[in-house]
Amino acid sequence: MPVTKISENSWKGILSVQEEAYTGVPPEDVNVLKSKWKASPETCFLFQTDDKDIVAYLLAHSWNSSEPPKLFKELPENLSGDVLYLHDLAVATRGRGLGVGKKLFKKLLETATSMKFKMVLLVAVQGSEGFWLSLGFLEVKNVTVCPSYGVNAKLMSLVTEI
């Protein structure tokens, strides 16, 4: 089961995983998700079974602020920065317990390091902060997280360059 890059043909499977994985926030429109991918296709991945069933995806893009982008908004064009914002990592029920999330994150971290991003930033939702803490992320205090991320969302960061 390989980690591969997202393609134009991936979106039906991605939307299916998104709908299943997110219960605490409404799903984002496909055009919003595609704006993340189009901004940085080299940092967006999916995980497929051997029969090409998409069981997980990861969307990340460069960012230029210590505050996270708002949900449900397309990214502006020509966005650049030294922060890699991990917008979304979602795993379908049938992919859970297989280490899929960690494999996708490992691929992203390798890519972030090779592309010289200084840090990875994300908002932990639906109680996922324990997963992110286990991967080395720390909670960022005193930064406003847009309420659209849901109850108890936490901004987290991981320094990739020392």
N, C-alpha and C positions, 0 to 999 in steps of 0.2 A: 504494500500500500504506500504509494509514493506521495511526497509533497510536490506539487506542481504549481506553475503560475496560472493565474486566472486568465481566461480567454472570453471572448464575446459569447461563446456557447455555454458558459458556466452559470449564467444568471438564474435560470430556472431552479437549478439545484441549490444555489446560494440563498435564494429567497425562501425555499422550502426549509433549509436549515435555520435561517433567521426566524421564521415564524414559529418553529418548534422550540428554539432555544430561549427566546426572550418572552418572559411572562410578566416581568415587572415594568416594562416600557413597551409602547406600541412599536411595530416594525417600521423601519424607514423605507421610503419610496425607492424603487430601483434606480432612478436617476440620481438620487442623493448618494447611494452606494457606489454607483458607477463613477461619480465625480471623484471619489477617493481613489479608485482604481486608475482612472485616467490621469490623475495628478502624479501617480507614482506606481506604474504597473510592476516595476521591479521589486516592490516591497509588499506585494499582495499575492497571497497564496491560497491554495486549497488542498484538501486531503481527500483522496478518492480511494475507494476499494478497487480491487483488481478488475471488477466488472464496470468501473467508471462511475460508480455511485458516489456522489459528493456527500461526505459525512461531516465536513468541517471547512471553515474558511477563515482567513485573516486578512484584514484590510488595514494598511498603514500608509502614512504619507508624511512628507516634510511639513514642519510647522515652525512658526516664528514667534511664539508667545509662551509664557508660563501658564496661561489660562487655556483650558481646552476649548476646542471649537464647539459650537452649539450643535445639538442633534437636529435632524430634519432639515438641514440647510446644505445646499451644494457648496463645495469649496470654490473659492475664487480661482481663476486661471492664473498660471505663472506664479504660484505660491512657492516660496522657498524659505529654508531656514536650517539651522543646525540641530534641530530637535526632530526626532521621528515620533509622530503621534500614532499610537496603535489605536485605531478607531474601533476595531471590532475583532474579536476572536470568538467564534460561535461553533459549538459542537452539537450535532444531533444526538439524540438518545442512543441510537444504534452505534455511535462512535465513542461513547463514554467508557472510561475504564481501560482504554487501549493506549493511553499516552499520546493521543492525537494532538491535544492542545500543546503539550510540551514539545512535540516534534515540530509543530508549526512555529512556535516561539523560538526554538533553537535556530531554525532556518532564518527567521527574521533577525535574530541577534547577529548571526554570521553576516547577513546582508548589511545590517546597520553599521557594524564594525568596518566592513570593507568599504562602505560608502562614507565613512568618517563622520557619522552622526555622533554628537556628544552625549546625547541622552535619549532614552525612550520614555515617553509620557503616555499615560492612559487614565481613563476613569473606570474604576472597578464598580460594577453594578451587580445587583441581585446577590449580594453577599459573597462575591468572588475574591475579596481582598486576601483571603488566606492562600488561595492559589497563587496570586501575584507575589505575596510575601515569600512563598516557597521558592520563587524564581529570582529573588534578590531585590524586588521592588520595595520602596519605602513610601509611606504615606506622606504627601506634601500638605503641610498644615497652612492655614490662613490664606487659602486661595479659594475663590468662589467657584463652585461647580453649578452650572445651569440646572435649574430644577427639572428640566426635560430628561435628565439622566435617571430620574427616579429617586425614591427614598433611600437615604443612607449611602448615596454614591460617594466615592472617595477618589480624589486625584492622587496618582501614584507615579513615581519616577524611578528610573534605573540609569545610573551613569554608565556610559559605554566607553568613554575615553578619559584617561587620567593624565 
